[in-house]
Amino acid sequence: MSDSNHSVSNVTAGQQYQGLLERAMFSTLTTVPCCVFLFINITMLFTLRSKQVFCENSRYILLFNLLLADTVQMAQGQLLYIIAACQVRLTFPVCGALTMLADLTNEVSPLTLVVMSLERYVAVCFPLRHATVITVRNTVLAIIVVWAASSLTVLTRVLLLLEFPFEELESLYMKDFCAKNNMLLGPRSHTYDKAYTYFLFILASVVVISSYIGVMAAARSASSDKASARKARNTLLLHLVQLGLSLSSTIYNPLLIYIYRRSERIVFVRIQNVFYVLIFIFPRCLSSLIYGIRDRTIRPVLMYHLCCRIKHSHVHAKAQT
């Protein structure tokens, strides 16, 4: 009998060790690239505030806003991932605050891409009016409207969340890890989330595609700047890719629910980890990689700051040893 109990305890200990080892491995595989991308994004944000030319150009101001939203969302998402990997259970209010912050930044990104696409459209199709329409003041005003519209959506989600009878719960601690799907507690919350996500995806897609068609038409005009039109067309194509990735939750969440219902929990967790890196982390660093490499004005300044920081870290490490 004692041998049987000892065998069972060995198997249980082995399963716990394997689970702990696997969580540590997945946490490392997600945290390391996330930290690298956060470093690049933060350096990019510093770069966009390091010179006056970036602060006075509407395109770079919009890029700063896009990077800020992506960076905050990446940091917040990794924080929730580590909390879930450590099996820490949060209360509904704390999880609600974190997920609402994620919703806010997640909605700012596609709306900012819409404004950036319109800016490129005006630059190519109405070059003589670009300087008077796309001013720093109007750009800042557009950014304020983007954040206000996103905040209003988040406020609506909070009001729908308050309809849930929390007073009937035995405890405010969540039984599962903190995630957006676990905070959609009522049918109206689910319906509103789907409806708004689809609406945002359609609206942003129509604006970006229409801007692309307008730029293509301008490129065929004999009086247009061919090089500028070609560059704007490529930029709009990249915006369309970014838009699809940033709104991938329209496919991501239903796909996870489908997998969750038809697989074991451990398999689901492994698949979710892979999706987390490919669908969540990678798109958040895409803007830095695209503009840091393609833009000739940003590239030398960004490389200077990256190299200086890496050299400084290397010298500091050698000094400590």
N, C-alpha and C positions, 0 to 999 in steps of 0.2 A: 504493500500500500504506500509506504514511504517512497519506494523507488518510482512508483507511478506518479506521485505528487511531485517528486524531484524532476521527473521527465517533463511533466506539464509545465512546471515553472521554468525549465530550461528553454522549452519551445516559446513560451510567452516572452521571456527575456530576450531571446533571439529575434522575435518579431518586433519587439519594442526597439532593439538596437538597430535592426534593419530600417524601421520607420524613421528613427532619428537620423541615421546615416543618410538616408534618401532625402529627407528634408534639408539636411545640411548641404548636400550636394546640389540640389535644385536651388536653394537659397544663394549659394555661391555663384552658380551659373547665371542667375538672374541679377544678382546684386552687382557683380563686377562690371558687366556691360552697362548697366544702368548708371553706375558711378562714373564710368568713362564718358558716357553721353551727357550726363549732368555737367561734368567738367567742361566739355566742349560747348554746351549750351550757355553755361554761365560765362565762359570766356568770350563767346560770341556776343552775349548781352553787354558785357563790359566793353567790347570792341565798338559796338554801336553807340556807346556813350563816350568814347574816348576822343573823338574828333568832331569838330563843328560841322563838317560836311554831312555827317550822318544825322545830326540833330536838326538840320535845316532842310532835309530832303524827305518828302512825304513817303516815298517808297520805303526808306529805311526806318522811318517811324512806325509804319505798319508792320514791317518785319520784326521790329523790336516787340511790338504788342503780341504778334503771333508766337514768337520765341518765349516770351514771358509766360503766356498761357500754357504752352507745351511743357515748359520747364517745371512750373508749379504742379501740373497734372502728373508728370513723370515722378517727381519727388513724393507727391501724395500717394500715388499708386504703389510705389515701392515701399512706402511706410506701411500701407495696408497689407501688402504681401508679406512683409517680415512679421507683422502682428499675427497674420493667419498661420504662417509657418511655425511660429512659436506657440501656436494654439492658445493665444490669449483671447478671451471673450470680452468684447466691449459691451457697454450699455447702448440701448437704442438711441439716446440723445447724442452720445459721443460719435457713434457710427453715422448717425444722420447728418451731423455737422461735417464730417469728413467726406461723405458721399455727395453732399450738396456742393461742397467746394469743388469736387471732381466734376460734377454736372456743369457748374459755372464755367470752368476753364475748358471743358469739352465742347461747350456751345460757342465760346468766344472764338475758338480756332477756325471753324468753317465760316463763320460770319466775317472774320478778318480776311480769309481767303477770298470771299466775295468782294469785299472792298478793294483788295489788292488787284483782283481781276478787272474791276471797273476802272481802276487807276491806269492799268496798262491799255485798256480799250480807249480811254480818253487820250492817252499819250500818243497812240498811233493814228486813231481816226480823227482826232481834233487837236493836232499838235499846236496850232496857233492859240487855242483856248486853254491848253493844259496848264499854263502858268497861272492863269486867273481862276480856274476852277479848282485845281488840285493844289491848294495852298496848305501851309502848315496849320493854319487856324481851322480850315475845313476838315483836314485830316484828324486833328485832335477831336473835333466835334463828332466825326464819324466813329472814332474809337469810343467816345463816351456813349453814343447811341448803341453801339455793339454791346458794351458792358451793361448798360441799362436794360436792354432787351433780354440779355441772358439772365440778369438778376431777377427780372420779372418772371421769367420761366421757372427759375429755382424757387421763388416765393410761392408760385402756384403749386409746385410739388410739395413744399412744406405744408401748405394749407390742406392738401389732399392727404398728407401723412397724418395730420392731426385728427382726421376722422377715425383713425384706428383706435379701438377701445383699450388703450394701454393700462387703464386702471383695473382691467380684468385679469391682467397677467400676474402670475405669482411673483415674478421678478423682472426688472428692467434689463437684466443681462441677457444677451442674445444666446440662443442655443447653438447657432452656427457662426462661422466667421463673418466678419464685416465685409459686405459687398453690396453693390447697387441692387442686384436682383433680390437680395435678402431684405432690402428696405422698401421694396414695392409691396406694401402690406395689404393693399385692397385692390379690387377690380378696377376702380376708377384710376388709381395710380398706374396700373399696367396699361390701361387704355390710353391715358394721357401721354405716357412715356412713348408708346409706339406711335401714336398719332403725330406728336411733335417731332420725333426723330425722322419719320417719313416725310413730313412737311418740310423740315429743314434740309433734308437730302435733296428733295425735288427742287426746292427754291434755289439752293446753292448750285445745283447741277445746271439748271436752266440759265442762271446768270453767267456762269463760267463758260458754258458751251456757246451761249449767244455772243459773249465777248470774243471767243475764239473765232466764230464765224465772221464777226465784224472785222477782226484783224486780218483774217484770210482775204476778205473782200478788199480791204484797204491795200493789202500786199500786191494784189493784181492791178491796182491802179498805177498808171504811168507816172503820176505826180507824187507817189508815196516814196518814203525812204525804205528801200528794200531791206537793208541790213537791220534797221530798227524794227521793221515789221516782222522779219524772220525771228529775231531775238524775242520779241513780245509773244509771237506764236508759240515758241518753245517754252517760254515761261508759263503761258496759260495751260499748256499741256501738263506741265509739272504741277500747276495748281490743281488741275483736275485729278491727277494721281494723289496728291496730298488730300484732296477733299474726300476721295474714295476711302483712303486709309483712315482719316480722322473720323469718318462716319461709318466705319466698319462695324460698329456696334449693332447696326441694323441686321447684320449677318452673324456677328460674333455671339451675341446673347442667345438668339434662338438656336444656334448651332450647339452651344454649350448645354442648353436645356435638353436638346435632343440626345446628345451624348450621355448626359447625366441619367436620363431615364432608361437608357439601353446598355449601360455598362456598369461594372463594379466601381465603387468609389475610388479605389486606388488608381484604376485606369483613368478615370475621369480627372483626377488630380494631376496625373502625369501629362495628359493631353492639354489640360488647362495651363500648365506651366509652359508648354511649348507655344501655345497660342498667345500667352502673356508676352513672351519675348518678341514674337513675329508681328503681332497685331497691335500691341500696346506700346512696348518700349521703342521698337524700331521707327515707327512713324513719327514719334515725338522728337527724334533727332534728325529727321530727314531735312527739315528746313535749314538747320545749321550746315549740314553736308552740302546741300544744293547751293545755297547762296555763298557759303564760305569758299567753295571751289569755283563756281561759275562767275561770280561777280569780281571783276578785276579791281574794283575799288576796295572791297572788303578783304580779298584774299591776302594781300601783303600785310595788312594790319593784323588780321586774325592770326596768321602764321607767326608774326613777330611776338604777339602776346602768348601764344601757345608755347613757342620755343623758349621764351624768357621764363615762363612759369615752370616749364619742365627743367630747365637748367638751374633755376633757383631751388627747386625741390631736390635736385641731385646734389647740389653744393651743400644744402642744409643737412641732407642725410649723411654726407661724408664728414661734415663738421661734427656731427653727433657721435660718429664712430671713431 
